[in-house]
């Protein structure tokens, strides 16, 4: 009898733990997205100039390292907000560029924002409803993101529309895959730290938005 009760208790406890990680991840993700939007708004209102590639990369990877290092403590939450707030500040000048340079820049920004929300919601719901395991995508995503990152750096030195379009399309596919992978990891117990899960999903959403913004800007910027 005791063995039967233990066998029943373990799956129930595991289910409760997975639900807790999922709930905490989405709560923290919502708060960080809101905070990032606020810092982006401040950056836009104060007309901050672009921070430059070196500062952006150093700030991003530095805060990402600190978030990972302290992911098992309350300091990790502080660094999550520092990271997402910093990314919001870097986003402000980009949004100002589209809004102030293109006649339909505001429409492009809102379309990219809506597209990002629709893609994230659709992919998340798909994983949660079907409960499919996408852990097999881990290695492919890591290799693809590395290639896309290097290709993105190449666009800084070779600013060709076709190359920018290809990189943006690549990032859309990769970030969509990352959302599927990370949500699946939470659901199946492969990711038990909600701080790490939040950062991964935030980065996916951030890059997905920038990629859609780039594509819509290339195709609709002359209206």
C-alpha positions as CSV (number, residue, x, y, z in Angstrom):
1,X,0.0,0.0,0.0
2,X,2.8,2.4,0.9
3,X,4.5,1.7,-2.4
4,X,1.3,2.4,-4.3
5,X,0.8,5.7,-2.5
6,X,4.4,6.7,-3.2
7,X,4.0,5.8,-6.9
8,X,0.9,8.0,-7.1
9,X,2.5,10.8,-5.1
10,X,5.6,11.2,-7.3
11,X,3.7,12.0,-10.6
12,X,1.4,14.3,-8.8
13,X,4.3,16.1,-7.1
14,X,6.1,16.3,-10.4
15,X,3.0,17.8,-12.1
16,X,2.6,20.4,-9.4
17,X,6.3,21.4,-9.8
18,X,6.0,21.7,-13.6
19,X,2.9,23.8,-13.3
20,X,4.7,26.0,-10.8
21,X,7.6,26.5,-13.1
22,X,5.3,27.3,-16.0
23,X,3.2,29.7,-14.0
24,X,6.2,31.5,-12.6
25,X,7.8,31.7,-16.1
26,X,4.8,33.3,-17.7
27,X,4.3,35.7,-14.8
28,X,8.0,36.8,-14.8
29,X,8.0,37.0,-18.6
30,X,4.9,39.3,-18.6
31,X,6.5,41.6,-16.0
32,X,9.8,41.8,-17.9
33,X,8.1,42.5,-21.2
34,X,6.1,45.3,-19.5
35,X,9.3,46.7,-17.9
36,X,11.1,46.4,-21.2
37,X,8.3,48.4,-22.9
38,X,8.6,51.1,-20.3
39,X,12.4,51.5,-20.7
40,X,11.9,51.5,-24.5
41,X,9.3,54.3,-24.1
42,X,11.7,56.2,-21.9
43,X,14.5,55.8,-24.4
44,X,12.2,57.0,-27.2
45,X,10.9,60.0,-25.2
46,X,14.4,61.1,-24.3
47,X,15.6,60.4,-27.9
48,X,18.5,58.3,-26.8
49,X,21.0,57.7,-29.6
50,X,21.9,54.1,-30.6
51,X,24.3,52.6,-28.1
52,X,26.5,51.0,-30.7
53,X,27.4,47.4,-31.3
54,X,30.2,47.1,-28.7
55,X,28.1,48.5,-25.8
56,X,25.0,46.5,-26.8
57,X,26.9,43.2,-27.1
58,X,28.9,43.8,-23.9
59,X,25.8,44.9,-21.9
60,X,23.7,42.0,-23.2
61,X,26.3,39.2,-22.6
62,X,27.4,40.7,-19.3
63,X,23.9,40.9,-17.9
64,X,23.1,37.5,-19.4
65,X,26.1,36.0,-17.6
66,X,25.0,37.5,-14.3
67,X,21.5,36.3,-14.8
68,X,22.7,32.8,-15.4
69,X,25.2,32.9,-12.5
70,X,22.5,33.9,-10.0
71,X,19.5,32.1,-11.5
72,X,19.1,30.1,-8.3
73,X,18.8,33.1,-6.0
74,X,16.7,36.2,-5.7
75,X,19.5,38.2,-7.3
76,X,18.7,36.4,-10.5
77,X,15.3,38.2,-10.7
78,X,17.1,41.5,-10.3
79,X,19.4,40.7,-13.1
80,X,16.5,39.5,-15.3
81,X,15.0,43.0,-15.0
82,X,18.3,44.6,-15.5
83,X,18.8,42.6,-18.7
84,X,15.3,43.2,-20.1
85,X,15.4,46.9,-19.1
86,X,18.7,47.3,-20.9
87,X,17.3,45.6,-24.0
88,X,14.4,47.9,-23.9
89,X,16.7,50.9,-23.9
90,X,18.5,49.6,-27.0
91,X,15.1,49.1,-28.6
92,X,14.0,52.7,-28.2
93,X,16.4,54.3,-30.9
94,X,15.4,51.5,-33.3
95,X,11.7,52.3,-32.9
96,X,12.4,56.0,-33.2
97,X,14.2,55.4,-36.5
98,X,11.2,53.6,-38.0
99,X,8.6,56.0,-36.7
100,X,10.5,59.2,-37.6
101,X,12.1,58.0,-40.9
102,X,9.3,56.1,-42.6
103,X,5.9,57.6,-43.4
104,X,4.1,54.5,-42.2
105,X,6.7,53.7,-39.5
106,X,4.1,53.6,-36.7
107,X,2.0,51.1,-38.6
108,X,5.0,48.9,-39.3
109,X,6.0,48.9,-35.6
110,X,2.4,48.0,-34.6
111,X,2.2,45.3,-37.2
112,X,5.5,43.7,-36.1
113,X,4.3,43.9,-32.5
114,X,1.0,42.2,-33.3
115,X,2.8,39.6,-35.4
116,X,5.2,38.8,-32.6
117,X,2.3,38.4,-30.1
118,X,0.3,36.2,-32.5
119,X,3.3,33.9,-33.2
120,X,4.3,33.5,-29.6
121,X,0.7,32.8,-28.4
122,X,0.1,30.3,-31.2
123,X,3.3,28.4,-30.7
124,X,2.9,28.3,-26.9
125,X,-0.7,27.2,-27.1
126,X,0.2,24.5,-29.6
127,X,2.8,23.0,-27.3
128,X,0.6,23.2,-24.2
129,X,-2.4,21.6,-26.0
130,X,-0.6,18.9,-27.9
131,X,2.1,18.3,-25.2
132,X,4.6,17.4,-27.9
133,X,8.3,17.1,-27.0
134,X,10.5,19.3,-29.0
135,X,13.7,18.6,-27.1
136,X,15.2,17.1,-30.3
137,X,15.6,20.6,-31.7
138,X,18.1,21.7,-29.1
139,X,21.3,21.0,-31.1
140,X,19.9,22.3,-34.4
141,X,18.8,25.5,-32.7
142,X,22.1,26.2,-31.1
143,X,24.0,25.7,-34.4
144,X,21.4,27.7,-36.3
145,X,21.5,30.6,-33.9
146,X,25.3,30.8,-34.0
147,X,25.2,30.9,-37.8
148,X,22.4,33.5,-37.8
149,X,24.3,35.6,-35.3
150,X,27.5,35.6,-37.4
151,X,25.4,36.4,-40.5
152,X,23.8,39.3,-38.6
153,X,27.2,40.7,-37.9
154,X,28.1,40.4,-41.6
155,X,25.1,42.7,-42.4
156,X,26.8,45.5,-40.4
157,X,29.8,45.4,-42.8
158,X,27.8,44.4,-46.0
159,X,24.5,46.3,-45.7
160,X,22.7,44.5,-48.6
161,X,18.9,44.3,-48.5
162,X,18.9,40.6,-49.7
163,X,21.3,39.6,-46.9
164,X,19.3,41.5,-44.3
165,X,16.1,39.8,-45.5
166,X,17.7,36.4,-45.4
167,X,19.0,36.9,-41.8
168,X,15.7,38.2,-40.6
169,X,13.8,35.3,-42.1
170,X,16.4,32.9,-40.5
171,X,15.9,34.5,-37.1
172,X,12.1,34.2,-37.4
173,X,12.3,30.5,-38.0
174,X,14.9,30.0,-35.3
175,X,13.1,32.1,-32.7
176,X,9.9,30.3,-33.4
177,X,11.7,27.0,-32.9
178,X,13.2,28.3,-29.7
179,X,9.8,29.1,-28.3
180,X,8.6,25.6,-29.2
181,X,11.7,24.1,-27.6
182,X,11.7,26.1,-24.4
183,X,8.0,25.7,-23.8
184,X,8.4,22.0,-24.3
185,X,11.3,21.9,-21.9
186,X,9.2,23.5,-19.2
187,X,6.3,21.2,-19.9
188,X,8.3,18.0,-19.8
189,X,10.7,18.8,-17.0
190,X,13.8,19.6,-19.0
191,X,13.8,23.1,-17.6
192,X,13.1,23.6,-13.9
193,X,14.4,27.1,-13.4
194,X,11.9,29.7,-14.3
195,X,14.5,32.5,-14.4
196,X,16.4,30.7,-17.2
197,X,13.2,29.9,-19.0
198,X,12.0,33.5,-18.8
199,X,15.3,34.8,-20.3
200,X,15.2,32.3,-23.1
201,X,11.6,33.2,-24.0
202,X,12.3,36.9,-23.7
203,X,15.3,36.7,-26.0
204,X,13.2,34.8,-28.5
205,X,10.4,37.3,-28.4
206,X,12.8,40.3,-28.7
207,X,14.6,38.9,-31.7
208,X,11.3,37.8,-33.3
209,X,10.0,41.3,-33.0
210,X,13.2,42.9,-34.5
211,X,13.2,40.4,-37.4
212,X,9.5,41.1,-38.3
213,X,10.2,44.8,-38.0
214,X,13.1,44.5,-40.4
215,X,11.1,42.5,-42.9
216,X,8.1,44.8,-42.8
217,X,10.4,47.8,-43.0
218,X,12.1,46.4,-46.1
219,X,8.8,45.6,-47.9
220,X,6.6,48.4,-46.6
221,X,8.9,51.3,-45.9
222,X,8.2,53.1,-49.2
223,X,4.5,53.6,-48.7
